Amino acid sequence: MINNSFDMALNYLGQLIVAPYFFYSGYGIMERYKSNSVTYLNGFTVNRIFKTWYHFALAVLLFLIIQSFLGNYFT
């Protein structure tokens, strides 16, 4: 019984942390867009999407290299 109530408390605490994060990040993007919308949109794909994809692809590549050295192969 204690474990279940502890899990529920962690769930609520997680929601309490994530909701303000989404609010503040969305608010920051909105303010940035309002202040300089044309420049922000023109550089969005290069400055945001490509950099995020690049870091993600690098992390996955390193993960696969390390896993192959350990003998774990993925299909």
mmJSON file of the N, C-alpha and C atoms, coordinates in Angstrom:
{"data_MODEL":{"atom_site":{
"group_PDB":["ATOM","ATOM","ATOM","ATOM","ATOM","ATOM","ATOM","ATOM","ATOM","ATOM","ATOM","ATOM","ATOM","ATOM","ATOM","ATOM","ATOM","ATOM","ATOM","ATOM","ATOM","ATOM","ATOM","ATOM","ATOM","ATOM","ATOM","ATOM","ATOM","ATOM","ATOM","ATOM","ATOM","ATOM","ATOM","ATOM","ATOM","ATOM","ATOM","ATOM","ATOM","ATOM","ATOM","ATOM","ATOM","ATOM","ATOM","ATOM","ATOM","ATOM","ATOM","ATOM","ATOM","ATOM","ATOM","ATOM","ATOM","ATOM","ATOM","ATOM","ATOM","ATOM","ATOM","ATOM","ATOM","ATOM","ATOM","ATOM","ATOM","ATOM","ATOM","ATOM","ATOM","ATOM","ATOM","ATOM","ATOM","ATOM","ATOM","ATOM","ATOM","ATOM","ATOM","ATOM","ATOM","ATOM","ATOM","ATOM","ATOM","ATOM","ATOM","ATOM","ATOM","ATOM","ATOM","ATOM","ATOM","ATOM","ATOM","ATOM","ATOM","ATOM","ATOM","ATOM","ATOM","ATOM","ATOM","ATOM","ATOM","ATOM","ATOM","ATOM","ATOM","ATOM","ATOM","ATOM","ATOM","ATOM","ATOM","ATOM","ATOM","ATOM","ATOM","ATOM","ATOM","ATOM","ATOM","ATOM","ATOM","ATOM","ATOM","ATOM","ATOM","ATOM","ATOM","ATOM","ATOM","ATOM","ATOM","ATOM","ATOM","ATOM","ATOM","ATOM","ATOM","ATOM","ATOM","ATOM","ATOM","ATOM","ATOM","ATOM","ATOM","ATOM","ATOM","ATOM","ATOM","ATOM","ATOM","ATOM","ATOM","ATOM","ATOM","ATOM","ATOM","ATOM","ATOM","ATOM","ATOM","ATOM","ATOM","ATOM","ATOM","ATOM","ATOM","ATOM","ATOM","ATOM","ATOM","ATOM","ATOM","ATOM","ATOM","ATOM","ATOM","ATOM","ATOM","ATOM","ATOM","ATOM","ATOM","ATOM","ATOM","ATOM","ATOM","ATOM","ATOM","ATOM","ATOM","ATOM","ATOM","ATOM","ATOM","ATOM","ATOM","ATOM","ATOM","ATOM","ATOM","ATOM","ATOM","ATOM","ATOM","ATOM","ATOM","ATOM","ATOM","ATOM","ATOM","ATOM","ATOM","ATOM","ATOM","ATOM","ATOM"],
"id":[1,2,3,4,5,6,7,8,9,10,11,12,13,14,15,16,17,18,19,20,21,22,23,24,25,26,27,28,29,30,31,32,33,34,35,36,37,38,39,40,41,42,43,44,45,46,47,48,49,50,51,52,53,54,55,56,57,58,59,60,61,62,63,64,65,66,67,68,69,70,71,72,73,74,75,76,77,78,79,80,81,82,83,84,85,86,87,88,89,90,91,92,93,94,95,96,97,98,99,100,101,102,103,104,105,106,107,108,109,110,111,112,113,114,115,116,117,118,119,120,121,122,123,124,125,126,127,128,129,130,131,132,133,134,135,136,137,138,139,140,141,142,143,144,145,146,147,148,149,150,151,152,153,154,155,156,157,158,159,160,161,162,163,164,165,166,167,168,169,170,171,172,173,174,175,176,177,178,179,180,181,182,183,184,185,186,187,188,189,190,191,192,193,194,195,196,197,198,199,200,201,202,203,204,205,206,207,208,209,210,211,212,213,214,215,216,217,218,219,220,221,222,223,224,225],
"type_symbol":["N","C","C","N","C","C","N","C","C","N","C","C","N","C","C","N","C","C","N","C","C","N","C","C","N","C","C","N","C","C","N","C","C","N","C","C","N","C","C","N","C","C","N","C","C","N","C","C","N","C","C","N","C","C","N","C","C","N","C","C","N","C","C","N","C","C","N","C","C","N","C","C","N","C","C","N","C","C","N","C","C","N","C","C","N","C","C","N","C","C","N","C","C","N","C","C","N","C","C","N","C","C","N","C","C","N","C","C","N","C","C","N","C","C","N","C","C","N","C","C","N","C","C","N","C","C","N","C","C","N","C","C","N","C","C","N","C","C","N","C","C","N","C","C","N","C","C","N","C","C","N","C","C","N","C","C","N","C","C","N","C","C","N","C","C","N","C","C","N","C","C","N","C","C","N","C","C","N","C","C","N","C","C","N","C","C","N","C","C","N","C","C","N","C","C","N","C","C","N","C","C","N","C","C","N","C","C","N","C","C","N","C","C","N","C","C","N","C","C","N","C","C","N","C","C"],
"label_atom_id":["N","CA","C","N","CA","C","N","CA","C","N","CA","C","N","CA","C","N","CA","C","N","CA","C","N","CA","C","N","CA","C","N","CA","C","N","CA","C","N","CA","C","N","CA","C","N","CA","C","N","CA","C","N","CA","C","N","CA","C","N","CA","C","N","CA","C","N","CA","C","N","CA","C","N","CA","C","N","CA","C","N","CA","C","N","CA","C","N","CA","C","N","CA","C","N","CA","C","N","CA","C","N","CA","C","N","CA","C","N","CA","C","N","CA","C","N","CA","C","N","CA","C","N","CA","C","N","CA","C","N","CA","C","N","CA","C","N","CA","C","N","CA","C","N","CA","C","N","CA","C","N","CA","C","N","CA","C","N","CA","C","N","CA","C","N","CA","C","N","CA","C","N","CA","C","N","CA","C","N","CA","C","N","CA","C","N","CA","C","N","CA","C","N","CA","C","N","CA","C","N","CA","C","N","CA","C","N","CA","C","N","CA","C","N","CA","C","N","CA","C","N","CA","C","N","CA","C","N","CA","C","N","CA","C","N","CA","C","N","CA","C","N","CA","C","N","CA","C","N","CA","C","N","CA","C","N","CA","C","N","CA","C"],
"label_alt_id":[null,null,null,null,null,null,null,null,null,null,null,null,null,null,null,null,null,null,null,null,null,null,null,null,null,null,null,null,null,null,null,null,null,null,null,null,null,null,null,null,null,null,null,null,null,null,null,null,null,null,null,null,null,null,null,null,null,null,null,null,null,null,null,null,null,null,null,null,null,null,null,null,null,null,null,null,null,null,null,null,null,null,null,null,null,null,null,null,null,null,null,null,null,null,null,null,null,null,null,null,null,null,null,null,null,null,null,null,null,null,null,null,null,null,null,null,null,null,null,null,null,null,null,null,null,null,null,null,null,null,null,null,null,null,null,null,null,null,null,null,null,null,null,null,null,null,null,null,null,null,null,null,null,null,null,null,null,null,null,null,null,null,null,null,null,null,null,null,null,null,null,null,null,null,null,null,null,null,null,null,null,null,null,null,null,null,null,null,null,null,null,null,null,null,null,null,null,null,null,null,null,null,null,null,null,null,null,null,null,null,null,null,null,null,null,null,null,null,null,null,null,null,null,null,null],
"label_comp_id":["MET","MET","MET","ILE","ILE","ILE","ASN","ASN","ASN","ASN","ASN","ASN","SER","SER","SER","PHE","PHE","PHE","ASP","ASP","ASP","MET","MET","MET","ALA","ALA","ALA","LEU","LEU","LEU","ASN","ASN","ASN","TYR","TYR","TYR","LEU","LEU","LEU","GLY","GLY","GLY","GLN","GLN","GLN","LEU","LEU","LEU","ILE","ILE","ILE","VAL","VAL","VAL","ALA","ALA","ALA","PRO","PRO","PRO","TYR","TYR","TYR","PHE","PHE","PHE","PHE","PHE","PHE","TYR","TYR","TYR","SER","SER","SER","GLY","GLY","GLY","TYR","TYR","TYR","GLY","GLY","GLY","ILE","ILE","ILE","MET","MET","MET","GLU","GLU","GLU","ARG","ARG","ARG","TYR","TYR","TYR","LYS","LYS","LYS","SER","SER","SER","ASN","ASN","ASN","SER","SER","SER","VAL","VAL","VAL","THR","THR","THR","TYR","TYR","TYR","LEU","LEU","LEU","ASN","ASN","ASN","GLY","GLY","GLY","PHE","PHE","PHE","THR","THR","THR","VAL","VAL","VAL","ASN","ASN","ASN","ARG","ARG","ARG","ILE","ILE","ILE","PHE","PHE","PHE","LYS","LYS","LYS","THR","THR","THR","TRP","TRP","TRP","TYR","TYR","TYR","HIS","HIS","HIS","PHE","PHE","PHE","ALA","ALA","ALA","LEU","LEU","LEU","ALA","ALA","ALA","VAL","VAL","VAL","LEU","LEU","LEU","LEU","LEU","LEU","PHE","PHE","PHE","LEU","LEU","LEU","ILE","ILE","ILE","ILE","ILE","ILE","GLN","GLN","GLN","SER","SER","SER","PHE","PHE","PHE","LEU","LEU","LEU","GLY","GLY","GLY","ASN","ASN","ASN","TYR","TYR","TYR","PHE","PHE","PHE","THR","THR","THR"],
"label_asym_id":["A","A","A","A","A","A","A","A","A","A","A","A","A","A","A","A","A","A","A","A","A","A","A","A","A","A","A","A","A","A","A","A","A","A","A","A","A","A","A","A","A","A","A","A","A","A","A","A","A","A","A","A","A","A","A","A","A","A","A","A","A","A","A","A","A","A","A","A","A","A","A","A","A","A","A","A","A","A","A","A","A","A","A","A","A","A","A","A","A","A","A","A","A","A","A","A","A","A","A","A","A","A","A","A","A","A","A","A","A","A","A","A","A","A","A","A","A","A","A","A","A","A","A","A","A","A","A","A","A","A","A","A","A","A","A","A","A","A","A","A","A","A","A","A","A","A","A","A","A","A","A","A","A","A","A","A","A","A","A","A","A","A","A","A","A","A","A","A","A","A","A","A","A","A","A","A","A","A","A","A","A","A","A","A","A","A","A","A","A","A","A","A","A","A","A","A","A","A","A","A","A","A","A","A","A","A","A","A","A","A","A","A","A","A","A","A","A","A","A","A","A","A","A","A","A"],
"label_entity_id":["1","1","1","1","1","1","1","1","1","1","1","1","1","1","1","1","1","1","1","1","1","1","1","1","1","1","1","1","1","1","1","1","1","1","1","1","1","1","1","1","1","1","1","1","1","1","1","1","1","1","1","1","1","1","1","1","1","1","1","1","1","1","1","1","1","1","1","1","1","1","1","1","1","1","1","1","1","1","1","1","1","1","1","1","1","1","1","1","1","1","1","1","1","1","1","1","1","1","1","1","1","1","1","1","1","1","1","1","1","1","1","1","1","1","1","1","1","1","1","1","1","1","1","1","1","1","1","1","1","1","1","1","1","1","1","1","1","1","1","1","1","1","1","1","1","1","1","1","1","1","1","1","1","1","1","1","1","1","1","1","1","1","1","1","1","1","1","1","1","1","1","1","1","1","1","1","1","1","1","1","1","1","1","1","1","1","1","1","1","1","1","1","1","1","1","1","1","1","1","1","1","1","1","1","1","1","1","1","1","1","1","1","1","1","1","1","1","1","1","1","1","1","1","1","1"],
"label_seq_id":[1,1,1,2,2,2,3,3,3,4,4,4,5,5,5,6,6,6,7,7,7,8,8,8,9,9,9,10,10,10,11,11,11,12,12,12,13,13,13,14,14,14,15,15,15,16,16,16,17,17,17,18,18,18,19,19,19,20,20,20,21,21,21,22,22,22,23,23,23,24,24,24,25,25,25,26,26,26,27,27,27,28,28,28,29,29,29,30,30,30,31,31,31,32,32,32,33,33,33,34,34,34,35,35,35,36,36,36,37,37,37,38,38,38,39,39,39,40,40,40,41,41,41,42,42,42,43,43,43,44,44,44,45,45,45,46,46,46,47,47,47,48,48,48,49,49,49,50,50,50,51,51,51,52,52,52,53,53,53,54,54,54,55,55,55,56,56,56,57,57,57,58,58,58,59,59,59,60,60,60,61,61,61,62,62,62,63,63,63,64,64,64,65,65,65,66,66,66,67,67,67,68,68,68,69,69,69,70,70,70,71,71,71,72,72,72,73,73,73,74,74,74,75,75,75],
"pdbx_PDB_ins_code":[null,null,null,null,null,null,null,null,null,null,null,null,null,null,null,null,null,null,null,null,null,null,null,null,null,null,null,null,null,null,null,null,null,null,null,null,null,null,null,null,null,null,null,null,null,null,null,null,null,null,null,null,null,null,null,null,null,null,null,null,null,null,null,null,null,null,null,null,null,null,null,null,null,null,null,null,null,null,null,null,null,null,null,null,null,null,null,null,null,null,null,null,null,null,null,null,null,null,null,null,null,null,null,null,null,null,null,null,null,null,null,null,null,null,null,null,null,null,null,null,null,null,null,null,null,null,null,null,null,null,null,null,null,null,null,null,null,null,null,null,null,null,null,null,null,null,null,null,null,null,null,null,null,null,null,null,null,null,null,null,null,null,null,null,null,null,null,null,null,null,null,null,null,null,null,null,null,null,null,null,null,null,null,null,null,null,null,null,null,null,null,null,null,null,null,null,null,null,null,null,null,null,null,null,null,null,null,null,null,null,null,null,null,null,null,null,null,null,null,null,null,null,null,null,null],
"Cartn_x":[0.816,0.0,0.859,1.947,2.816,3.453,3.856,4.517,3.579,2.319,1.35,1.124,0.991,0.78,2.039,3.201,4.456,4.551,4.163,4.154,3.177,2.024,1.063,1.628,2.305,2.899,3.968,4.793,5.809,5.181,4.074,3.365,2.87,2.247,1.764,2.914,4.002,5.168,5.775,5.813,6.319,5.471,4.156,3.271,3.452,3.691,3.894,5.173,6.154,7.416,7.335,6.712,6.676,5.763,4.632,3.681,4.282,4.941,5.561,6.683,7.404,8.47,7.883,6.811,6.173,5.631,5.053,4.519,5.625,6.717,7.781,8.523,8.724,9.398,8.502,7.208,6.29,6.193,6.204,6.162,7.424,8.575,9.827,9.837,9.335,9.271,8.309,7.184,6.212,6.805,7.493,8.089,9.186,9.963,11.011,10.388,9.319,8.631,8.024,7.43,6.808,7.843,9.025,10.015,10.684,10.882,11.603,11.14,9.899,9.283,9.936,10.3,10.838,12.207,13.092,14.425,14.336,13.456,13.318,12.83,11.836,11.308,12.287,13.027,13.989,15.109,15.543,16.628,16.178,14.87,14.359,14.852,14.785,15.176,16.654,17.5,18.936,19.308,18.784,19.196,18.574,17.397,16.72,16.623,15.96,15.66,16.928,17.786,18.988,19.928,20.125,21.025,20.5,19.193,18.607,18.765,18.498,18.662,20.122,21.035,22.455,22.895,22.515,22.896,22.252,21.001,20.332,21.011,21.325,21.971,23.355,24.092,25.402,25.287,24.298,24.094,23.724,22.851,22.463,23.652,24.453,25.629,26.623,26.887,27.78,27.218,25.91,25.274,25.457,25.243,25.384,26.834,27.784,29.198,29.573,29.172,29.486,28.813,27.566,26.86,27.503,28.034,28.688,29.984,30.707,31.909,31.556,30.393,29.952,29.328,29.123,28.573,27.061,26.438,24.98,24.686,23.943,23.619,22.112,21.705,20.286,19.926,18.718,18.27,17.525],
"Cartn_y":[-1.2,0.0,1.262,1.229,2.413,2.671,1.613,1.766,2.401,2.018,2.569,4.061,4.46,5.876,6.679,6.071,6.746,6.976,5.971,6.114,7.201,7.278,8.327,9.708,9.821,11.105,11.514,10.566,10.874,11.268,10.643,10.993,12.432,12.807,14.184,15.179,14.814,15.691,15.873,14.8,14.892,15.813,15.71,16.602,18.046,18.248,19.589,20.208,19.405,19.91,20.104,19.189,19.232,20.344,20.551,21.556,22.964,23.447,24.776,24.835,23.728,23.707,23.949,23.26,23.461,24.88,25.398,26.753,27.769,27.699,28.686,28.545,27.331,27.186,27.69,27.414,27.94,29.449,29.996,31.446,32.085,31.472,31.993,31.972,30.899,30.811,31.858,32.058,33.054,34.464,34.789,36.124,36.333,35.315,35.409,35.619,34.918,35.052,36.447,36.972,38.296,39.398,39.231,40.299,40.353,39.201,39.195,37.995,38.023,36.839,36.393,37.312,36.925,36.264,36.864,36.297,34.97,34.891,33.669,32.515,32.773,31.707,31.304,32.269,31.934,31.047,31.264,30.47,29.3,29.061,28.017,26.629,26.304,24.953,24.697,25.686,25.493,25.57,26.565,26.793,25.841,25.359,24.514,23.055,22.823,21.452,20.701,21.29,20.582,20.323,21.299,21.097,20.019,20.0,18.961,17.591,17.486,16.214,15.765,16.693,16.37,15.804,16.445,15.944,14.593,14.414,13.139,12.035,12.316,11.313,10.951,11.922,11.662,10.778,11.044,10.234,8.799,8.625,7.279,6.548,7.236,6.622,6.163,7.006,6.611,5.427,5.433,4.321,3.027,3.066,1.854,1.372,2.296,1.903,1.231,1.815,1.229,-0.127,-0.237,-1.514,-2.586,-2.194,-3.188,-3.673,-2.802,-3.236,-4.179,-3.993,-4.854,-6.154,-6.252,-7.47,-7.472,-6.352,-6.244,-5.664,-6.398,-5.958,-5.791,-4.768,-4.462,-4.626,-5.131,-5.302,-4.078],
"Cartn_z":[0.0,0.0,0.0,0.748,0.82,-0.541,-1.204,-2.497,-3.515,-3.511,-4.45,-4.196,-2.937,-2.634,-2.933,-2.742,-3.078,-4.589,-5.37,-6.826,-7.268,-6.633,-6.967,-6.638,-5.501,-5.121,-6.124,-6.564,-7.57,-8.898,-9.241,-10.47,-10.412,-9.303,-9.162,-9.129,-8.461,-8.403,-9.79,-10.567,-11.933,-12.79,-12.646,-13.395,-12.955,-11.665,-11.141,-11.679,-11.993,-12.531,-14.04,-14.745,-16.212,-16.729,-16.101,-16.588,-16.622,-15.565,-15.663,-16.696,-16.859,-17.866,-19.259,-19.595,-20.9,-21.026,-19.951,-19.989,-20.244,-19.487,-19.631,-20.957,-21.423,-22.714,-23.847,-23.784,-24.795,-24.733,-23.521,-23.37,-23.952,-23.723,-24.269,-25.784,-26.377,-27.84,-28.387,-27.706,-28.161,-28.1,-27.014,-26.887,-27.927,-28.199,-29.21,-30.585,-30.861,-32.148,-32.29,-31.221,-31.278,-31.483,-30.922,-31.013,-32.382,-33.027,-34.298,-35.11,-35.593,-36.176,-37.476,-38.367,-39.666,-39.504,-38.738,-38.53,-37.797,-36.807,-36.031,-36.903,-37.751,-38.599,-39.699,-40.242,-41.294,-40.771,-39.556,-39.005,-38.171,-38.1,-37.214,-37.605,-38.908,-39.312,-39.075,-39.339,-39.161,-37.691,-36.988,-35.611,-34.614,-34.861,-33.882,-34.327,-35.436,-35.836,-36.216,-37.04,-37.474,-36.315,-35.449,-34.309,-33.375,-33.16,-32.307,-32.949,-34.243,-34.941,-34.915,-35.117,-35.129,-33.784,-32.692,-31.37,-31.075,-31.478,-31.28,-32.084,-33.35,-34.2,-33.657,-33.148,-32.565,-31.325,-30.483,-29.288,-29.656,-30.64,-31.064,-31.67,-32.464,-33.065,-31.997,-31.012,-29.923,-29.142,-28.915,-28.225,-29.003,-30.31,-31.119,-31.167,-31.231,-31.236,-29.923,-28.814,-27.506,-27.358,-27.785,-27.681,-28.558,-29.722,-30.569,-29.937,-29.245,-28.523,-27.383,-26.787,-25.695,-26.206,-27.502,-28.077,-28.22,-28.022,-28.165,-29.542,-30.356,-31.7,-31.835,-32.561,-32.743,-34.206,-34.458,-35.833,-36.292],
"occupancy":[1.0,1.0,1.0,1.0,1.0,1.0,1.0,1.0,1.0,1.0,1.0,1.0,1.0,1.0,1.0,1.0,1.0,1.0,1.0,1.0,1.0,1.0,1.0,1.0,1.0,1.0,1.0,1.0,1.0,1.0,1.0,1.0,1.0,1.0,1.0,1.0,1.0,1.0,1.0,1.0,1.0,1.0,1.0,1.0,1.0,1.0,1.0,1.0,1.0,1.0,1.0,1.0,1.0,1.0,1.0,1.0,1.0,1.0,1.0,1.0,1.0,1.0,1.0,1.0,1.0,1.0,1.0,1.0,1.0,1.0,1.0,1.0,1.0,1.0,1.0,1.0,1.0,1.0,1.0,1.0,1.0,1.0,1.0,1.0,1.0,1.0,1.0,1.0,1.0,1.0,1.0,1.0,1.0,1.0,1.0,1.0,1.0,1.0,1.0,1.0,1.0,1.0,1.0,1.0,1.0,1.0,1.0,1.0,1.0,1.0,1.0,1.0,1.0,1.0,1.0,1.0,1.0,1.0,1.0,1.0,1.0,1.0,1.0,1.0,1.0,1.0,1.0,1.0,1.0,1.0,1.0,1.0,1.0,1.0,1.0,1.0,1.0,1.0,1.0,1.0,1.0,1.0,1.0,1.0,1.0,1.0,1.0,1.0,1.0,1.0,1.0,1.0,1.0,1.0,1.0,1.0,1.0,1.0,1.0,1.0,1.0,1.0,1.0,1.0,1.0,1.0,1.0,1.0,1.0,1.0,1.0,1.0,1.0,1.0,1.0,1.0,1.0,1.0,1.0,1.0,1.0,1.0,1.0,1.0,1.0,1.0,1.0,1.0,1.0,1.0,1.0,1.0,1.0,1.0,1.0,1.0,1.0,1.0,1.0,1.0,1.0,1.0,1.0,1.0,1.0,1.0,1.0,1.0,1.0,1.0,1.0,1.0,1.0,1.0,1.0,1.0,1.0,1.0,1.0,1.0,1.0,1.0,1.0,1.0,1.0],
"B_iso_or_equiv":[0.0,0.0,0.0,0.0,0.0,0.0,0.0,0.0,0.0,0.0,0.0,0.0,0.0,0.0,0.0,0.0,0.0,0.0,0.0,0.0,0.0,0.0,0.0,0.0,0.0,0.0,0.0,0.0,0.0,0.0,0.0,0.0,0.0,0.0,0.0,0.0,0.0,0.0,0.0,0.0,0.0,0.0,0.0,0.0,0.0,0.0,0.0,0.0,0.0,0.0,0.0,0.0,0.0,0.0,0.0,0.0,0.0,0.0,0.0,0.0,0.0,0.0,0.0,0.0,0.0,0.0,0.0,0.0,0.0,0.0,0.0,0.0,0.0,0.0,0.0,0.0,0.0,0.0,0.0,0.0,0.0,0.0,0.0,0.0,0.0,0.0,0.0,0.0,0.0,0.0,0.0,0.0,0.0,0.0,0.0,0.0,0.0,0.0,0.0,0.0,0.0,0.0,0.0,0.0,0.0,0.0,0.0,0.0,0.0,0.0,0.0,0.0,0.0,0.0,0.0,0.0,0.0,0.0,0.0,0.0,0.0,0.0,0.0,0.0,0.0,0.0,0.0,0.0,0.0,0.0,0.0,0.0,0.0,0.0,0.0,0.0,0.0,0.0,0.0,0.0,0.0,0.0,0.0,0.0,0.0,0.0,0.0,0.0,0.0,0.0,0.0,0.0,0.0,0.0,0.0,0.0,0.0,0.0,0.0,0.0,0.0,0.0,0.0,0.0,0.0,0.0,0.0,0.0,0.0,0.0,0.0,0.0,0.0,0.0,0.0,0.0,0.0,0.0,0.0,0.0,0.0,0.0,0.0,0.0,0.0,0.0,0.0,0.0,0.0,0.0,0.0,0.0,0.0,0.0,0.0,0.0,0.0,0.0,0.0,0.0,0.0,0.0,0.0,0.0,0.0,0.0,0.0,0.0,0.0,0.0,0.0,0.0,0.0,0.0,0.0,0.0,0.0,0.0,0.0,0.0,0.0,0.0,0.0,0.0,0.0],
"pdbx_formal_charge":[null,null,null,null,null,null,null,null,null,null,null,null,null,null,null,null,null,null,null,null,null,null,null,null,null,null,null,null,null,null,null,null,null,null,null,null,null,null,null,null,null,null,null,null,null,null,null,null,null,null,null,null,null,null,null,null,null,null,null,null,null,null,null,null,null,null,null,null,null,null,null,null,null,null,null,null,null,null,null,null,null,null,null,null,null,null,null,null,null,null,null,null,null,null,null,null,null,null,null,null,null,null,null,null,null,null,null,null,null,null,null,null,null,null,null,null,null,null,null,null,null,null,null,null,null,null,null,null,null,null,null,null,null,null,null,null,null,null,null,null,null,null,null,null,null,null,null,null,null,null,null,null,null,null,null,null,null,null,null,null,null,null,null,null,null,null,null,null,null,null,null,null,null,null,null,null,null,null,null,null,null,null,null,null,null,null,null,null,null,null,null,null,null,null,null,null,null,null,null,null,null,null,null,null,null,null,null,null,null,null,null,null,null,null,null,null,null,null,null,null,null,null,null,null,null],
"auth_seq_id":[1,1,1,2,2,2,3,3,3,4,4,4,5,5,5,6,6,6,7,7,7,8,8,8,9,9,9,10,10,10,11,11,11,12,12,12,13,13,13,14,14,14,15,15,15,16,16,16,17,17,17,18,18,18,19,19,19,20,20,20,21,21,21,22,22,22,23,23,23,24,24,24,25,25,25,26,26,26,27,27,27,28,28,28,29,29,29,30,30,30,31,31,31,32,32,32,33,33,33,34,34,34,35,35,35,36,36,36,37,37,37,38,38,38,39,39,39,40,40,40,41,41,41,42,42,42,43,43,43,44,44,44,45,45,45,46,46,46,47,47,47,48,48,48,49,49,49,50,50,50,51,51,51,52,52,52,53,53,53,54,54,54,55,55,55,56,56,56,57,57,57,58,58,58,59,59,59,60,60,60,61,61,61,62,62,62,63,63,63,64,64,64,65,65,65,66,66,66,67,67,67,68,68,68,69,69,69,70,70,70,71,71,71,72,72,72,73,73,73,74,74,74,75,75,75],
"auth_comp_id":["MET","MET","MET","ILE","ILE","ILE","ASN","ASN","ASN","ASN","ASN","ASN","SER","SER","SER","PHE","PHE","PHE","ASP","ASP","ASP","MET","MET","MET","ALA","ALA","ALA","LEU","LEU","LEU","ASN","ASN","ASN","TYR","TYR","TYR","LEU","LEU","LEU","GLY","GLY","GLY","GLN","GLN","GLN","LEU","LEU","LEU","ILE","ILE","ILE","VAL","VAL","VAL","ALA","ALA","ALA","PRO","PRO","PRO","TYR","TYR","TYR","PHE","PHE","PHE","PHE","PHE","PHE","TYR","TYR","TYR","SER","SER","SER","GLY","GLY","GLY","TYR","TYR","TYR","GLY","GLY","GLY","ILE","ILE","ILE","MET","MET","MET","GLU","GLU","GLU","ARG","ARG","ARG","TYR","TYR","TYR","LYS","LYS","LYS","SER","SER","SER","ASN","ASN","ASN","SER","SER","SER","VAL","VAL","VAL","THR","THR","THR","TYR","TYR","TYR","LEU","LEU","LEU","ASN","ASN","ASN","GLY","GLY","GLY","PHE","PHE","PHE","THR","THR","THR","VAL","VAL","VAL","ASN","ASN","ASN","ARG","ARG","ARG","ILE","ILE","ILE","PHE","PHE","PHE","LYS","LYS","LYS","THR","THR","THR","TRP","TRP","TRP","TYR","TYR","TYR","HIS","HIS","HIS","PHE","PHE","PHE","ALA","ALA","ALA","LEU","LEU","LEU","ALA","ALA","ALA","VAL","VAL","VAL","LEU","LEU","LEU","LEU","LEU","LEU","PHE","PHE","PHE","LEU","LEU","LEU","ILE","ILE","ILE","ILE","ILE","ILE","GLN","GLN","GLN","SER","SER","SER","PHE","PHE","PHE","LEU","LEU","LEU","GLY","GLY","GLY","ASN","ASN","ASN","TYR","TYR","TYR","PHE","PHE","PHE","THR","THR","THR"],
"auth_asym_id":["A","A","A","A","A","A","A","A","A","A","A","A","A","A","A","A","A","A","A","A","A","A","A","A","A","A","A","A","A","A","A","A","A","A","A","A","A","A","A","A","A","A","A","A","A","A","A","A","A","A","A","A","A","A","A","A","A","A","A","A","A","A","A","A","A","A","A","A","A","A","A","A","A","A","A","A","A","A","A","A","A","A","A","A","A","A","A","A","A","A","A","A","A","A","A","A","A","A","A","A","A","A","A","A","A","A","A","A","A","A","A","A","A","A","A","A","A","A","A","A","A","A","A","A","A","A","A","A","A","A","A","A","A","A","A","A","A","A","A","A","A","A","A","A","A","A","A","A","A","A","A","A","A","A","A","A","A","A","A","A","A","A","A","A","A","A","A","A","A","A","A","A","A","A","A","A","A","A","A","A","A","A","A","A","A","A","A","A","A","A","A","A","A","A","A","A","A","A","A","A","A","A","A","A","A","A","A","A","A","A","A","A","A","A","A","A","A","A","A","A","A","A","A","A","A"],
"auth_atom_id":["N","CA","C","N","CA","C","N","CA","C","N","CA","C","N","CA","C","N","CA","C","N","CA","C","N","CA","C","N","CA","C","N","CA","C","N","CA","C","N","CA","C","N","CA","C","N","CA","C","N","CA","C","N","CA","C","N","CA","C","N","CA","C","N","CA","C","N","CA","C","N","CA","C","N","CA","C","N","CA","C","N","CA","C","N","CA","C","N","CA","C","N","CA","C","N","CA","C","N","CA","C","N","CA","C","N","CA","C","N","CA","C","N","CA","C","N","CA","C","N","CA","C","N","CA","C","N","CA","C","N","CA","C","N","CA","C","N","CA","C","N","CA","C","N","CA","C","N","CA","C","N","CA","C","N","CA","C","N","CA","C","N","CA","C","N","CA","C","N","CA","C","N","CA","C","N","CA","C","N","CA","C","N","CA","C","N","CA","C","N","CA","C","N","CA","C","N","CA","C","N","CA","C","N","CA","C","N","CA","C","N","CA","C","N","CA","C","N","CA","C","N","CA","C","N","CA","C","N","CA","C","N","CA","C","N","CA","C","N","CA","C","N","CA","C","N","CA","C","N","CA","C","N","CA","C","N","CA","C","N","CA","C"],
"pdbx_PDB_model_num":[1,1,1,1,1,1,1,1,1,1,1,1,1,1,1,1,1,1,1,1,1,1,1,1,1,1,1,1,1,1,1,1,1,1,1,1,1,1,1,1,1,1,1,1,1,1,1,1,1,1,1,1,1,1,1,1,1,1,1,1,1,1,1,1,1,1,1,1,1,1,1,1,1,1,1,1,1,1,1,1,1,1,1,1,1,1,1,1,1,1,1,1,1,1,1,1,1,1,1,1,1,1,1,1,1,1,1,1,1,1,1,1,1,1,1,1,1,1,1,1,1,1,1,1,1,1,1,1,1,1,1,1,1,1,1,1,1,1,1,1,1,1,1,1,1,1,1,1,1,1,1,1,1,1,1,1,1,1,1,1,1,1,1,1,1,1,1,1,1,1,1,1,1,1,1,1,1,1,1,1,1,1,1,1,1,1,1,1,1,1,1,1,1,1,1,1,1,1,1,1,1,1,1,1,1,1,1,1,1,1,1,1,1,1,1,1,1,1,1,1,1,1,1,1,1]
}}}
